Structure formats: structure tokens, C-alpha cells
């Protein structure tokens, strides 16, 4: 099998979390390592009851509450995890507490209401947590433990060659599901043509597939397909737009008002802001999303508005949609002072993470912007090279970035806050700092959606995020493997999960 193993080695293959997504609904959570959980009447105290007898790989003993809290602390201290500061907000609360009255109980008081506690302890999701053995790290040391982490999932890590392959063995008598196959091999194959060739020759049983490969793959005898509607969404991240700490020691390295889409001020009523807004709006309405969906996604998707709203577009106001109007886009650029056939130059970079059509769609956007007079420098590089520049706030271009869908938009809002220690979505602004956190404290559904719609309105009116499209996920299966679609967990389906349920055909 092959996919995008860099993202999901822990989440999907070897590790587990306290709760997991249901195969029936992305908004339904089921017990995983926690057999139950409850919330106090004041919405502050979460009590998790852990399963007894869960064994770590490599003989490192039974999982306990100590391992869970230790694992979350390691993630909080990580410089690489995309949600470390968000995990800290809930699991190292300044105004709250956490206790382990016995080895199988965790009592977490978040200090302030936090409806999103389950969001960071769910499986699968690339931004989530996982549970590893504290004993292994204590006995072997952190470096050795990191190279061969003892986890609890149905697949046990065996060996790997970075950027080439990862090999896992089935965990015997696994508490949840012992795999039908004895071995799982993930190959890192960046080129679509090479993946297709591997499938055609029987070297691969499934792979991350571009939709335009369907006719070729369909011709392979006995091929079947597994599909998941609404598996992800893609947006444009407008980097350089870090409006926090301007003129102070806290100013971001990549805050650059020389970029046409960035204003020199965070005052959204100022003429400078309105000028930069015209550029952002021009970028948004010069994209033919319907053409991208029809031609690159083969119809397996739909136009997007903003990141985080896939599946909840019906809650947006009816006017919140991006028209395709390149002539109006040219007019807006003229009004903003960018005239002529070569208006300005920008860098556009696809985040290459295994989503369908992610590079091709970015290339299409580049051409559409070229058609309105923008000189686009398309930059293709490994995501492992791009990501550190996003974290360090040094990247000053625009990204085409695909993510998993959010159950509700607020579950992605932490990627817009300046306190996000790691990856962020491109824009930081004082108004967002004040208003985005509100939804996370609201357990009343109507109040929470009202808060989210207010943020959505601000984001759209100021074109601070430009949605591209939502996409379905389709996986080809060789004659060796039967479909296990009924067992695919719906939280994050950009990469395949549930391989322990795959059976020989």
C-alpha cells in the first residue's frame, strides 16, 4: 500500500487515541482507549475512564493514565506538532487542573469551558494527539524511543528508510482488531505516474490517486474503488498577513506590507486596508473553481468559500460565494494601483501532502492569475521544506493547502491565532484574536454557530481566506484486497485508514 505516510504514521497505522471518529458520521465520537467520558454540569470538568488491559507494543506493559498525560505533555513540548499550543490550552490549563485518582481515570478541569476537548484527542486527524509508553522513554531514552515508539495500535513498526518505505507487522491478538494481513508496507512515491505504474504491475494494492488517473486504473483487471464524499478541502493561505505585534518586538518576520495583498496597518477601515482588500478580492474572483472541479477533480468535488466550512456552507449567508469574474478582478487591481500587463509578482506554493489534484489545481490557479496580469512564480518543493518556513513565519507567498474537513469551523480557528506555536493558516489579526476563541467556550449550539458566522462574515468580507474547493477521496483497490469502506473512520480521510479491517479478496 502507498499513501502519504509522513502525516499519518502515528494517527492511522500504529497509534490510538482516547476517542475515535465513527464510520457513519464525522461528528460522532466513539470510545477508543477511553471506554467512556463525561462532562460536569458547569462544563469545566471532563472525566475519562480508560480501558484496562491495553498493552503497548514491544512488551512495555499496560497503558495507564500516567502514559496518557505524559504523551500529551510530550506533544505540548514539541516544536513540530501543529496543535501543541492548543493541546496545552486544554491539557495544561492555567486556571484548571488535572488529576489521576487511579491508573484508569483522568479528571481534567479546563478552567474555562472548552467544547473542543475531544477535538485534540480524536483518531484519525493529523493535528491530534496519541498515546505512547512513558516506560519505554524512561528506560531507553527519548531519542531511541522516538525512533521506535511503543504505541497501542493494530500495526507494530518494524523498519523504515526515510522518504522510501515504512514496514509494519500486524499486532497479534490486538484488543480492538487484529489485522487480516501480516504485514503492511507504505511506500513514499511522489510521482502520480509511478504510483499508477506500480498499481498496474501489481506492486501496489492501493495508492493516493489523482482523479484523471481513474480511466487508466479502471482498466486494470478486477480493480474496485472505495470513495468518501467530502474527504477534504483546499484553500489559499495568504502569508505575510501577520497583523499582530506590528511595530513591536512581537512583529512577525514575514509581515510585509510591500506584498500587494498586505496592508501596512491592521485598521480594516483605513484606505490602505481597503486597497489591499481589492487585491485579495481580485485574487479570489479570478479563479474558475467550477473548471477546476470539472476538469481536475473530474466532478468529484465542489467550489469552496473559506477553509473550515466544508459541509456547513448552508449556514453561511447566501451572498458568501466567490464569483468568477476576471474582468472585474482586473478592474479591482487597476483601482488598487496595479496596472498594466505585469502588475506584480507573487510566489505560489502547493503544500504537497497527498491530496487529489493539489499540484495541478495550484498550477491552474497560477495560470488564471497570469491571465489577469500577475507574474506568478510557481514553487514546487517538498512539504517538509515548506512547513518550517510557515512555522517560523518567514514565508511571504501564497500556498494552495488541502486539509481535512472540520466538524464545525471553530475547530480550525486555532490555526489563525498568533499564540499558535507552530503551523498557522496565513493570516493573524487582532480582531480574530478577540473573536475566534468565543465559539470554543459556547456549549449552546445556536450561540456557538452565531459566533462562528460572525467570524466567517469578517473573514469573507475582508477576503482573509480564499477557499478553492472541497474534494471527495477515491481509493483504488487491487484484486488482492476487498473493500473495507464500512470501517473507514470519517474524521480525516485525506489518507486512508482502517487498514486492519482490509481482507484478502
N, C-alpha and C positions, 0 to 999 in steps of 0.2 A: 504494500500500500504506500501511497505517497500523498502528501498534502503540504501544509505549511507548519512543520513540526516545531519551529522556533517559538511560536506563540503558545502552542497547546501541549507541549510535552508533559507539563505538570497537570494542567487543568483536565485534560481529556484522557491521557494514557495511564499515568502512574499514580496520580493523587486523587484524593477525595476531599470533600468539604462538609460543613455541618449540615447544609441543606442542598437539594438539587432541584433543577427545573423538571417539571412534568413533561412527558412526551406529548401531552394533549394541549397544554396551554403554557405560553411563556410567562404568564402572570401567576401561575400556580406553583408553589414550592412544596416539595415532598421531603420527608426525613431522609437523611443520608447518615453521616456519622453521629448526628444528633437524632435520637429517636423521637424527641418531642421538644417543644419550646412554648413559652407563654410570656405574656406581657402584662405588667401591672396596670391597674385602673388609671394611674396617673401618667401612663405612657413613658415611664422612665426606666423601669427595671425589667430586663429580659432574663428569663431563666431557661437554660438549656440543659436537658438531660441527655447524656451521652450513652451510646450503645456500649454494652460490656462485651469484652472478649475480642475486640477488633485488634488484629495483630499487624505490626509493622513488618515490612519486607526485611529480609536478611537476618531474621531472628532477633530483632531489637525489642521484642516484648510487646506488651499491650498498650494501646493508646489510652491516655488519661487526659483529664482537664489540664494538667500541667503541660503536656505536649501541645495542646491547642493554644494556650496563651503564649507559650514560648514561640510557637510558629508565627503567630500574629505579630509578636514583638520583632521577630527577625524581618518580617515584611515591612513593618513600620520603619526599621532602621536601614532598609535597602535603598540604594541610590538608583536602582533600575526599575523597581516596581511602579507602574503608572498610577497606582492609587494609594501609595504609602501614607500620605498626609490624611487622606480620607479614612483609612483604617485607623489611624491614630486618633482622629476626632471621636471615633466611637469606642475603640478598644483601649485607649489610654486617655480617658476623658479628664479634663482639668477639673471639672466640677462634679464628677461622678466617682464611681468605684467599680472594682471587680473582685469577686471572691470565688473560692472553690471550696465550699463546705465539705465536699467529699470528692474522691477521684473521678466521679462521673457526673458532677454538677458544676455548672458555671453560672454565677449570678452577676449580671452586668448592669450597672446603673450608669446611663449615659449622661447624667447631669442635666441635660436639656433634651426634650423629646427628639428622637431621631427615627423617623419612619423607615429609613433606608438601611437599617442594621443588616437585614437579610441580604441586601444587595451585594455586600462585600464578602459574604460567606456562602455564596451560591456556586453551584457547579452545573454546567460549564460557563465560564466567562473569563476572557483574557485578563480583565482587571481585578479578578477576585483573589481570594486567599487559598491556602491549602494547609494541610496538617502533616508535619514531618516529625521524626523521632528526635527528641531532646537528648535521649541517652546516646544515640549514635554520635551526635556532635560533641557531647561531653567526653566520650571515650576515644574518638578518632581525631577530633579537631575539626574546626569549621571547614577548612579547605578540602580535606579528604571527604567529609560528609557531603559537601556541595557537589563533588564530582560523582557521587553515587548515593544519592539521598534515599534514605529508608522512608517510604511512604506507605499508603494503605490500599491503593487501587488494585484493579484486577490484572494489571500488567507490571512486571518487575523489570527494571532497567538491567540490560546485560552489557552492551558495549556500544560505542559510537565513534564516528570520525566526523569532527566538526564540519558542517556545511556539505556533508556527503550522505551519511546514513545514521540511523538510530535503531538499535535492535532491542526488543523486549521479549521476555518469556512470560507465558501465562502463569498467574499465581494459582497454585493448587488449592483447592477447597476454599476459594475466596468467599468471604461472608455474604457478599451481595450477588455475585455472578462469576463463576469460573468460566473463562473463555473457551469457546469450542475449538479454536486453533491453538497450537502450542507456541507459536512464535509470530511476532508482529514486527515487520521491518518498515520503517519510514525512510523514504529517500528524499533528499533535497534536490529537486530538478527544476531550476528556474525557467527553462525554455518550454513553452507550450508544445512545440513540435517534437521535442524529445520525450515529453510525457505521453503524447499521443502515440508515438512510435513504440514506447515501452508497453503501452496497453495493447497495441496491435500485435506485438510479438509475444504477448503473454508474460512479460516480465513484471507488469504491474496489474494488480487486481482492481484498483480504483485510483483516482487522482483528481486534483483540482483542475477543473475543465472550463475553458472558455466556451461560450455558447456557440460560436461559429465552428467549433470542432464537432458538434453533435452529429452532422451527417456522416463525417468520417468515422466517428466512434460507433455510430449506429450500424455501420456496415460490418463491424466485427461480429462474427457468428456468436449467437446466444448472449449478446450484451443486453443487460437490463439497466434501468435508471432509477435512482432514488431522488426525489425532489422535495424541497422545503420552501414553500412560498414565503416571501418577506424575510429572507435569511440575513439581509444586511442592507446598509445604506451608505452612500458616498456623498461627501461634501467637499467644499473648497475651504481650506484653512488660510486665513488672511494674516500671515505672520508679519511682524514688525508693528502690529497694532496693540502694543502693550502700554496702555494709558495709565498705569499705576505708578506712583512714585516719581512722576515727571519733575525733573529739576532737583531731585534729592539723591541721597546715596542709594535709595531703593529703585532708581530708574533702571529699567531693563536694558541689557546691552543691545538688543535688537530694536529698541524703539527708534524709529527712523521716519520723521515727518517728510523726508525727501522722497519717500515712496509715494506715488500718486494716490494710493488708497488710504494713506495715513494722514491724519490731521496733526498739527503741532500742539493741539490742546484737547483736553477731554470734555470741553464745553460743547455739548451737542446742539446748542442754539447759536453757536458762533458761525460767521461766514466761512472760516477756514474748515470747520467741520462739514458744513453743507457742501463745500467744494469737493472734499474727499468723498463724501457720500455719493455725489454724482458719478464719480469714478467707480465706486463699488457697485452702484446700481447698473452702470453700463456693463461691467464685467458680468453681472448676473443675467441681464436680459439679452445678451449677445450669444447665449448658449442655447442651441436647439436640443432640448432634453428629449423630446419625442423622437428625434432622429437617432440619438444615442441609444435609447431604449429599443427602437425598432431594428436598427442596423447592427449595433454591437452586442446588445443583450438578446437579440432575436425575439423580442417581445416579452422576455422573462423578467419584467420589472415595471417600474412606473416612475415618472418625473418626481423629483424631490423638492422640498421647500427649504427646510432647515434640518440640520442634524438633530437627532433625538426625537423627531415627530413621526417617524415611520409607523404606520398602524394607528396613529391618532390624528391624522390630518383632518378628520371630520370635526375636531374640536377647535381648529383654527378658524378665524374669520374668513368669510368667502373671498375677500379681496387678497388674501395672503397666498399668492401664487406668482411665479415668475413667468411673464410673457416672453415670447421670443420675438424681439424687435430690434434687429441690428441697426436699422436707420435711426431709431430713437437713441440707441446706445452711442452712435457717432455724434448725435446732437448733444447728448449729455457730456461727452468728452470735450467737444468744442466749447461748451459753456464753462467747463472746468479749466479751460486754458490749454488743453492738449489737442492741438490741431495738426492737420497735415496727414501724410501717408505713413509717417513713422512717429507716432505720438509719444511713446515712451517704451522703455524696455523693462521686462519683468522676468523673474525666474519662476518656472513652474516645475514642480517635482512630484511624481506619483509616489505615494507610500506603497512600496511593493510588499504586500503581506498575504497574497494568495487569493484575493477577491476576484470574482469574474470580471474580466474586461478592464481591470484597474489601470493598466498602462495604455491600452487602446483608447479608453474614454478620455484620459488625460491628453493624449495626442490629438483627439478630436477637439477638445476644448482649446488647445493651443492654436489649432487651425482657425477656429471660429473667432478667436481674439485677433489673430493675424488679419482676418477678413475686415476688421474694423480699424486696422492701422496700428495694432500693438505688436511690438517686436518681442516675441516670446522665446526665451532660452529654455528649451526643454531639457531637464536634467534627470537622467536615469541613473540611479545608484542604489546599492543595497540599502534596505531599511535600517540595517544595523549601523550604517554610516550616517544616514539622515537623522535617526532618532536622537542621538546625543546632542545634535545642534538644536533640536526642538526643546529638549530638556534644559539646556544651558541658556536658552533664549538668545541664541546668536543667529539663527536662520532668519533671513529677511525676504523670503519669497512667498509663494503660494503653493499649497500642497493639494493634491487630489487624494483624499484619505477615506478609506472604507472602514466602517465599524459595525459592530453588532447592533441590532435594534434595541432600544430601551423600552422597558415595560411602560414607563412614563418618562417624559423629558427630563424631569429634575434629577433622575438617576445618572444623567451625564453632565449635569451642571458643574460638578466639581472640577471638570476639565476646563472651566472658564474662570476659575478663581486664581488670584495671584498667590495664594498660600499653597496651591498645588505644587508639591515639592518636585514633581517630575514632569511627565508629559502634559502638555496643555493644547488646547484646540486652536490657538492662533490669536485670540483677542482677549485682553484683560481691560476692564473698565470699572471705575468706582461705582457706577450705577449698578452694574452686575454684581459687584462685591456686596452691595447692600441688599439687593432684591432677590438674587438667586437662592440664597440659603433659606428663604422663608418657607418654601414648599416642603423642605425636609423636616420641618417641625410640626406640620399640619396633618393630623390624622383624620380630619373631616374631609371627605372626598371632594365636596363642592368647593370648599375653601382652598384645598390644595390645587385643584385644577384652575381656579381663578388666579392664583398666584403664578402658576406656570404659564397661563395665557398672557398675563401681563408681561412676563419676561419675553415670551415669544413675539408679542407685538413690538416690543422695543427692539429686539434683535432684527426683526423683519424690516421695520420702518427705517432702521439705520443700516440695513444691509451688512450687519456684522458677521453673519454667517450665510454662505451661499450653498444651498442644497443642490445636489446633482440628480441623483436617482436612488430609488430603492431597488434591490435585486433579489431574485429567487436564487436558490442554490440547487444545483443538479449534480449528482454524482453518478458516473457510470460504474457498473459492476461487471466483472468478467464472469465467464462461465463457471469459475471456481467458487463464487460467493453468492449466497442468497441475500435478498434484501432484509434489512432489519429496521425499516423505517418506523415501525411502531414503537421502537425503543430509543429513537433519537431524541435527546433532551433539547428543548426548544430555546434555551437561554441564549446560546451563541452558536449559530450553525454555519458561520463562515468556514469553519473547518469541521470535518466530520467527527462525530462522537459515537459512543456506544458500541465500539468495535468488539467488546466482549460478547455481544449478542450475535455477531455475524456467524453464520453457519456455512459449512460446505454445501454447495448446491447439488 
